[in-house]
Amino acid sequence: MSQQTHADRRGSVIQENVAGWGDIARLLRGGDNGALVPVVMPRNSRRNTWTALLWFGILALLAGVMMSLGSSRSDNALGGAAWSAVAVPTYAVGAIAVVLGALWWWRSSIVEIEQGTTGVLTTYGAVVGELDPGRHYLWHPWSRVEFVVDTSTEIPYSAPVVACPTRENVPLTSIEFFLKFRITDAVLFVRTIGASNFDLVLSNSVQDAIRQRSRQISTERAYDLRGSDVADMQELLNRQLARYGVRITGCNIPDVQLPVQYRQHLATRERVAKEKVAYEQEWELTRKRRIDNLLMDIERSKKTRDAKIVEVNAALNQARKDVAQMLEEQETEAQRVRFEIETRGRAGLTAAENEAKAQQRLATAYRDNRAVLRYELAQRRLDVGTALAKGAPKPFVVDTDGGSQDTSALTTLLTAQLLPRLGSGGSETARALGARVTESSRERGDDEQ
């Protein structure tokens, strides 16, 4: 019901009205019963009655002048006084009539044009110019403001176009076209077309432009007309309406209505498309989630790997440090041992050199004292010989052959008992002498070496 009402709705209506000067602003700004009123023809409030009053005053002044002349030329004093008495009020009435006529003329010549509008001035029905906003004085009795045109407001205009066929010749229910126009040349507008005729021309131009656009698009993309770029249509309308003094300042397509059956088909397609989009979004979310999980696992693995690499590097650095420290310690120990060996070797070498020097000196001393040593050795040999001689056993001669008389058995027994005692004392003495001889021999051999 509402869709049908929307399809049958008429667009904007442009018309011109006749109104008094007090209603011009209201009609130009608010329209008349929903109709747009860009042009108002003001009712003519100027009357030429002031001309009769002005002519009456002039005639009265002329009559007063004639009366004054008559009184001055009259031979009768009474008649001259009568003419003078009548001329004075005639002068007064004429002067008052002239002043009132002039004031009436001044007041009726004042015209005030509203801000944002332009007045079209005519004389004897012919357009002679334009009046800008503000107060103007029309001194010519037959000059008048024939039209008051709104030339500053951008007037909105809506024109729904029904049964527009698409490329597939499918008639669209309606296409609503919205535009804004402004009258740029008031004289050209009122002289060539007028507001009522302009409504018909604009509606036909819009319908023609909309139908051309709808023929260029497929039915399934009809909704793309909503909010689409219509700069080419605006340029086309401006070319068509430029000769009327009108310029289109903006336009768009706010709504497109498709046939019910095709709309249901599109609704089904949209629903399927939305479900497809929903599935794609869900799959995209799932894919992103899986990718994020994989990336997180990869990052976690990288972090673990980096941590292990750090640990390995730390262990390797520690091992290198330990090896370096151990090598340094070993080198230090080796240097210490080398220094110790070198020190010991130098000390041993020095000691050996000193001992060799001492032995050399001692040998030199022994060679020098060889005679003394030989003398001492000979002396020691003599002492040893003397000691051996002293300790040598004394021979006892026992005559067993009968040279003695005392050869009895008792004598033999006593001799046998005394011989061992003598032999033991002699042996001890012999051992002491032998030891002294041996020591002397050793010392001699060492000296010789």
Secondary structure, DSSP 8 states (H G I E B T S, - for coil): -HHHHHHH-----EEEEEE-GGGHHHHHHH-BTTBEEEEEEE-----THHHHHHHHHHHHHHHHHHHHHHHHH-S-HHHHHHHHHHHHHHHHHHHHHHHHHHHHHHHHTEEEE-TTEEEEEEETTEEEEEE-SEEEE--STTEEEEEEEE-SS-EEEEEEEEEEE-TT--EEEEEEEEEEEEES-HHHHHHHT-HHHHHHHHHHHHHHHHHHHHHTS-GGGGGGGTT---HHHHHHHHHHHGGGTEEEEEEEEEEEE--HHHHHHHHHHHHHHHHHHHHHHHHHHHHHHHHHHHHHHHHHHHHHHHHHHHHHHHHHHHHHHHHHHHHHHHHHHHHHHHHHHHHHHHHHHHHHHHHHHHHHHHHHHHHHTHHHHHHHHHHHHHHHHHHHHHHS--------SS-SS---HHHHHHHHHHHHHHHHHHHHHHHHHHHHHHHHHHHHHHHH-
